[in-house]
Amino acid sequence: MSVVLEAKHINKYFKKPVLFHVLKDVSFQINKGEFVSIMGKSGSGKSTLLYILSTMDTDYDGELYLNNQLITNQTRDYLSYIRNKHIGFVFQFHYLLPEFSVLENVMLPAKKLAEKSHQEIESKAIEKLRMLDIENLAHKKASQISGGEKQRVSIARALINNPTILMGDEPTGNLDSQNSENVFDIFKDLSENQGLSLLVVTHDQDFAKRTNRIISMEDGMIIT
């Protein structure tokens, strides 16, 4: 089983207003195709950990590997490239640009990566929308679609560059139970049928207990 993401002895301190040890010697691995959830009370350090794993926060001690490559202490530009190419994000809030069409929103990360032609990016975006059953929304403005549809669009956008891992921060936190179920089913399918690794921070017990593994956090440490 190949390891996609590995954290080794991650420690994080907040320096202000006083020195505070937020993450304490956190080590774990995520394998290819594994669907993992992170749970813990507010303040347990799970969102802080996710920001480090996603390379958005680089102020930590320890080592982080993605696809067996050390990504700790790399340049900002390199990390930006890694994040765009290898890591997909789905947040609690979808962060779609309301005046752009659904299709344009999905295309954005691929345009930023600039490795394919406009034509190729567009057809890839349509393929992702089709996969998520929302191809019919392609030319609607993002402001005109429902909350559940917006979250699907944000998943399509996260998948456009065929990432190695999809990370979610409370991706069902703003959704009703039916739409939460839809998101779970999409994630499960990505893991089982497309070999995508998923790492999701969630408060939703029902969601977490159906993932392959739960990482439980308390006071900045992994307890299980």
N, C-alpha and C positions, 0 to 999 in steps of 0.2 A: 504493500500500500504506500503510495508516494505522499510525502508530507508537503503540503502547499504553504502552510504558514506555521512559523515556530517562534514563540516568545521564550527567551532565556533570561531568567533572573531580572525581570523588569522592576525597577524601583522608580517611583515618582514622588517628588517633593513639591509642595507649594511653598514658596518662600515668604509670601505676605498674607496677612499682617504678621504672622509668626511662622516659624518653620513647622510644616505639617507633612507627615509621611503618608501620602495618599495611597500609593500602591507598594506592596511589600513582597518583594521576591516572587513575582508572578512568572510561572513557567508553564507552558502547555503547547500542544501541537494540534493542528487541524489537518486531516487527511483529504485527499482528493475525493470529491463526491459526498463528503460528510456534511450533515446538516446539524449544526450545534447552536444551542441557545445559552445565553449568559443571564443568570438571574441573581437578584440580590436587592436588599432594601435601598431606598434612596440614600445616597451618601456612601454606598459600599465600594464605589470606585469603578463600576462597570462602564459608565459612559466615558470616564477618563481613560480607561483601558482601550476602549474602542477608538478613541481619537489617536492614541499612540499606534495601535495596530494599523490604522488607516493611513499612517504617515503624516497626518495633519498636525500632530504634536510631536516635536523632535527633542523636547527638553526632558530627557529621562536617562536613567542608568540601565545598563543591560544590553541585550542584543535582540534584534528582530530580523528574521529571515523570511523572505517570500520566494517560493520556488527554489529553495536552497541557496539563495543569494543574500548576503548580508546587506540590509538596507539601512542599518544604523549609521549615522554620520555621513550620509551621502549628501550631495549638493541639493539645494532647494529645487533647481530645475530638473534634476534627475528624479527627485521624489515626485514632482508634479507629473512627470511623464509616467512613472510607475503607477501612480494613483489613477491616472486617466486610462491607462492601457490594461492594468491588471486587477483593479479593484472597482467593483460596482457598488453604488450606495443607494439605499432606500431609507429615507428618514420618516419620522412621524408626520412631518409636514412635507408636502410633495415638492415645494420650491419650483413649480413650473412657471414659465414666463407667460402671464395671462394674455398678452396681446399676440403671442406667437401661436401658430397652429400646433396641434398635437404632433404632427409629423416633424415640424421644425424643432420642437422641444426635444424629441427623441434623437434627432440628428446632431444636436449640439456637441456632445462629448466627442463624437467621431470627427466633426469638423475641426474641433480643437486639436485632436490628435494628428489630423492632416496626413494620414497614410493612404487614403483612398480618394478616388474622384467623387465629385458631388453626386454623380449618377449612381455610383456604387453605394454610397452612403444612404442615398434615398431608398434604393431597393432593399438594403439591409434593414433600414428603419421600418419599412412596410412589412417585411418578413417578421420582425419582432412584434409589431402590432397584430399581425395575423395570428401569431403564436399565442398571444394573450386575448384573442377574440375581440379586439377593438379596432380592427382595420377600418371599419365603417366611420370611425371618429377622426381619421387622419387629417381631414381638412377643416375640422371644427377648431375654433379658438379654445385654448386651454381654459379660459374663463367660462366657457359655455357647457362644461361637462360636470357630471356629479362627482362627489368625493371619492366614491369607490373607483370610478373610471380614472380619476386623477392619479390614484395610487397605482393603478395598472400602467398608466402612461409613465409614471416615474420608474416602475420596474423595467419597462421596455427601454427607457433611456439608460438605466443602469447596465443593461445587457448589450447595448449597441456595439461596444468594442470587444465583445466576447471575453469578459474578464475571467481571471483565474478564481476569484472569490467574490461573493456578494456579501456585503455587510449591511445589516439593518439596525437602526436605532429606534426601537418602539414602532416598527412599521405598521402595526395594526392599532396603535394607541388612539387614533382618531376615528376608527371605523366601527360600524355596528357589527353585530355578530355574523351576519351573512357575508359582509365584505371581508371581515377578518378570516373567515373560513375560506373564501376565494383566494386570498393572499397566501394562506397556509398551503392550499392545494397547489398553487403555482410554484411556490418554493420547493415543495416536496417533489414535484415533477422535474424541476430543474436539477435537483440533487440526484434523483433516481435514474432519470432518463437521459440527462445531458452531462452527468458527471461534474456538475458545478458544486463547489464548496460554498457553504453558507454559514455565516456567523451572525446571530441575531440577539441583540439585547432586548429583553421583553419583561413586562410585569405580568403577562398573561400566562397563568399556570397551565391552562388547557392547551395553549399553543406550545409551550415549552415541553410538556411531558410527551408530546407526539414527535419531537425531534429525536435525532439519533442519540444525543447526549446533552446533559445539562451541566454547565460549569456554574457552580454556586459561589458567590462572593460575599464576604463579610469583612468589614473594616479593612478593605484594601488587600485582602488575601483570598486565594482560592481555597475553599473549604472542602469541596468535592469535585 
